[in-house]
Amino acid sequence: MSDRTSADRTEGAADVKLPSYDELPSAPDGGRSGWGVFGADDQLGLVNLLIPERAAAAAKLVRRGVSFPLDAPWGMFSPPLNSNRGNPRHHLIAQPGGIGFDDVWDNVYPQAGSQWDSLAHIGYSREVYYNGATADDIRAGRRNTVDRWAEHGITGRGVLLDMPAAMRELGRPYDPGTTVEFGRRELEVAREIAGVEYRPGDILLLHTGFTGWYADQGDDVRKRLPRDLRAPGLEHTEDVCRYLWDSHAAAIASDTFAVEAWPADTTPEAAPFGFIHQMLIGSFGMALGELWWLRDLAEDCAADGVYEGMLVSVPARAPGGIASAPNAVFLK
């Protein structure tokens, strides 16, 4: 465990002037590389931007004192949307004498529900991860695992981008149970609806309506999805990667399966933009959150016209972990 404080670890981040996407060096397999922006040994990526001053500024956005938990219930996605994952099992253990209970959870797959994907999840290319970490580094827990973010903390200004509202504004039909790609135009309309300008270190919340849609489906639809999943999300283009880097966001979390539209093209021939996890995580070092519960927050934002607030997330201090439940709350 590190004995450095969050302020120590981000001391230099306030002084880093982020280049634009087009000013970044070319990456060897396409796109641009964010490696080295925070130093050759960095393992936090854009979470470095979540410095104490920005957390303090976000706290000033809490005016009503209301909070919105952003984790979906454990086991909500049943069967899991990815058939290689499982859902938690819960066991109660009665205390001797009948005075109380303990419990045990097992079969916990963090990426089967609301999650942060760490910088150890997906590489820029096969076997090469953010800032040059290797697959052996990941296996040994030496670099980029989720406990680095847990030690730092994830607190900053959250901004909700309401994509169903953007699609209505654009006069386009929209079904959150289908593949819909959001490009620069759609994201900009959502930002305009939110009435905000981006600031370095923002945590963007991409509300697609997918998780809320899923909650309303019967077993017949839920059982079909792992075999034929269609979900809205970010467009698979360099322009979307450019847009997100140039926003200087620390993270983007969504209520959809992969942040990006699904299915993606994960073949080597389509890389690195067929599956933009490779760019966002592997090249930029951006935190990605998936399958968050955003419906209640989106409804409140539409009602009061305020789309920004303080977001606090407490990832698990899981040494060597690849993902974690976000344990996130949005305060307004």
Stockholm file with secondary structure:
# STOCKHOLM 1.0

chainA/1-332         MSDRTSADRTEGAADVKLPSYDELPSAPDGGRSGWGVFGADDQLGLVNLLIPERAAAAAKLVRRGVSFPLDAPWGMFSPPLNSNRGNPRHHLIAQPGGIGFDDVWDNVYPQAGSQWDSLAHIGYSREVYYNGATADDIRAGRRNTVDRWAEHGITGRGVLLDMPAAMRELGRPYDPGTTVEFGRRELEVAREIAGVEYRPGDILLLHTGFTGWYADQGDDVRKRLPRDLRAPGLEHTEDVCRYLWDSHAAAIASDTFAVEAWPADTTPEAAPFGFIHQMLIGSFGMALGELWWLRDLAEDCAADGVYEGMLVSVPARAPGGIASAPNAVFLK
#=GR chainA/1-332 SS CCCCCHHHHTTTGGGCCCCCGGGSCBCTTSSBCCTBTTBTTCCSGGGGGCCHHHHHHHHTTCCSCCEEECCCCTTCSSSCSSTTCCCCEEEEEECGGGSCEEEEEESCCGGGSSEEECTTSSCSBTTBCGGGCBHHHHHTTCSSCHHHHHHHCEEEEEEEEEHHHHHHHTTCCCCTTSCCEECHHHHHHHHHHHTCCCCTTCEEEEECSHHHHHHTCCHHHHHHTTTSCCBCEECSSHHHHHHHHHHTCSEEEESSSSSBCBSCCCSGGGTTTSSTHIIIIIITCCEEEESCCCHHHHHHHHHHSCCEEEEEECCCCCTTCSEECCCEEEEC
#=GC SS_cons         CCCCCHHHHTTTGGGCCCCCGGGSCBCTTSSBCCTBTTBTTCCSGGGGGCCHHHHHHHHTTCCSCCEEECCCCTTCSSSCSSTTCCCCEEEEEECGGGSCEEEEEESCCGGGSSEEECTTSSCSBTTBCGGGCBHHHHHTTCSSCHHHHHHHCEEEEEEEEEHHHHHHHTTCCCCTTSCCEECHHHHHHHHHHHTCCCCTTCEEEEECSHHHHHHTCCHHHHHHTTTSCCBCEECSSHHHHHHHHHHTCSEEEESSSSSBCBSCCCSGGGTTTSSTHIIIIIITCCEEEESCCCHHHHHHHHHHSCCEEEEEECCCCCTTCSEECCCEEEEC
//
